[in-house]
Every structure is written in structure tokens, then in C-alpha cells.
Amino acid sequence: MEEIDRRIVEHLRADGRMSYTDLGRAMGLSTSAVHQRVRRLEERGVLTGYSARVDHAALGTPMTAFMSITPLDPGAPDDIPERLRHLGEVEACYSVAGDENYILKVRVAGPVALEELIARVRGSANVATRTTVVLSTPWE
């Protein structure tokens, strides 16, 4: 990938709503040249979508936690991500190497909601869990 495309991606990662005009100014390119480059990055699958940053406290889900999960039956089919996809509190599911099989990033209203979510995860996927609560997020 060309360096200019990498810089475009970095600008869009910082501000996905940046206009082509502003992006062109930042890159020293015309608006149409930037638009073409962004379109090609989308077509190649480098840019896969745009999202909003959210104030989770304002949404009522200020608590973030990471939940490590391990199947109770190691011989069971590995369908844990599909079994948990319906849980709206799960923001991300990572397949990992190590003692656990997956780590979930979850956002909830507080300790009671986290405890309820842990019970639902265990019941939905037949897994053991180990949960770490995030105290603060210096950057993400």
C-alpha cells in the first residue's frame, strides 16, 4: 500500500466523518483525487466501514469488562461466537491463544448487570468464565 493511502486511512481512523475536501487539504491532494483513493481503499476492503465513537456513560453502559471464556466440554463444537452473538452487551469477541479460547469485551450498566451477563454467557455457551473489570481507559 502506498504511503499516501496509509495516511488517508490514519486520518479516517481519527475522524471517519472527515470531508473529502478537508482530507484533500490534509493530504495535499484535490478533493476528487482523495475521493478516488478512498473509493479504491473501500473496494479493496482496506476501509470496511465507518462508525461513531460513543460515550458509553451517556448510554447507560459505563462499565467495561473483559470476559475470558473456556468451554466446559473441550470436545464440544467450537460454536461459541455464534451462541453469544445475540448478547447486545458483547462489543467484541476475540479468539485467543492461551488458557482461554475467547475473550469478550463487554459493556454494562454496573456490577449487577455484569453478574447477570456472566450468567447468561455461561448458560448460552456452556462455558467457564473469568472476568476482569476495567477501572479506566487512558486511550482506546
MOCORCOR-V366098 format. One record per residue. RES is the residue in one letter. OMEGA is omega as a letter, one per 40 degrees, with the letter a starting at -180 (NA if undefined). NEAR is the number of other C-alpha atoms within 10 Angstrom. D_CENTER is the distance of its C-alpha to the mean C-alpha in Angstrom with 1 decimal. Layout:
res: (RES;RES)
omega: (OMEGA;OMEGA)
near: (NEAR;NEAR)
d_center: (D_CENTER;D_CENTER)
This chain:
res: (M;E;E;I;D;R;R;I;V;E;H;L;R;A;D;G;R;M;S;Y;T;D;L;G;R;A;M;G;L;S;T;S;A;V;H;Q;R;V;R;R;L;E;E;R;G;V;L;T;G;Y;S;A;R;V;D;H;A;A;L;G;T;P;M;T;A;F;M;S;I;T;P;L;D;P;G;A;P;D;D;I;P;E;R;L;R;H;L;G;E;V;E;A;C;Y;S;V;A;G;D;E;N;Y;I;L;K;V;R;V;A;G;P;V;A;L;E;E;L;I;A;R;V;R;G;S;A;N;V;A;T;R;T;T;V;V;L;S;T;P;W;E)
omega: (i;a;a;i;i;i;i;i;i;i;a;i;i;a;a;i;a;a;i;i;i;i;i;i;a;a;a;i;i;i;a;i;i;i;i;a;i;i;i;i;i;a;i;i;i;i;a;i;a;a;i;i;a;i;a;i;i;i;a;i;a;a;i;i;i;a;i;a;i;i;i;i;a;i;a;i;a;a;a;i;i;a;a;a;a;a;a;a;a;a;a;i;a;i;a;i;a;a;a;i;a;i;i;i;a;i;a;a;a;a;a;i;i;i;i;i;i;i;i;i;i;a;a;a;a;a;i;a;i;a;i;a;i;i;i;a;i;i;a;NA)
near: (7;6;8;14;17;13;14;18;17;12;16;17;14;9;15;15;13;13;14;18;15;14;21;18;13;12;16;12;16;14;16;12;13;23;17;12;14;19;13;14;18;13;11;10;10;14;15;9;8;10;9;8;7;8;10;14;12;8;10;12;16;13;19;23;17;19;22;22;23;19;19;13;10;10;7;10;8;12;9;21;15;10;14;18;13;10;13;11;19;20;12;13;18;12;14;11;8;7;9;16;17;19;19;20;17;22;25;23;16;13;11;10;15;21;13;11;19;18;14;14;21;17;12;15;19;17;19;18;19;12;17;11;14;11;9;8;7;5;4;3)
d_center: (23.8;26.0;25.4;25.6;22.7;20.6;21.6;20.8;17.2;17.0;18.6;16.3;13.2;15.1;16.3;15.2;18.2;20.7;23.8;25.3;28.3;26.5;24.6;28.0;29.6;27.0;27.5;31.2;31.0;32.2;30.0;30.8;30.1;26.6;26.0;27.2;25.0;21.9;23.0;23.7;20.2;18.8;21.5;20.8;17.1;16.1;14.7;12.8;12.2;12.1;10.2;11.5;10.9;12.0;14.5;13.6;17.2;18.6;16.8;18.3;15.3;15.9;15.5;12.4;13.1;12.2;14.2;15.7;17.4;20.5;22.5;25.9;27.5;26.6;28.5;26.6;24.6;21.0;19.5;17.3;14.0;16.2;17.9;14.9;13.2;15.4;14.3;12.7;11.9;9.4;5.9;4.9;8.1;9.4;13.0;14.9;18.5;20.6;21.9;19.0;17.7;14.1;11.9;9.9;8.0;10.0;11.4;15.1;18.3;20.0;21.6;23.3;20.2;18.5;21.7;21.8;18.2;19.2;22.3;20.6;18.3;21.5;23.4;21.2;20.5;23.6;21.8;22.5;20.0;19.7;17.8;17.1;16.9;15.5;18.5;17.2;14.5;16.7;14.0;10.3)
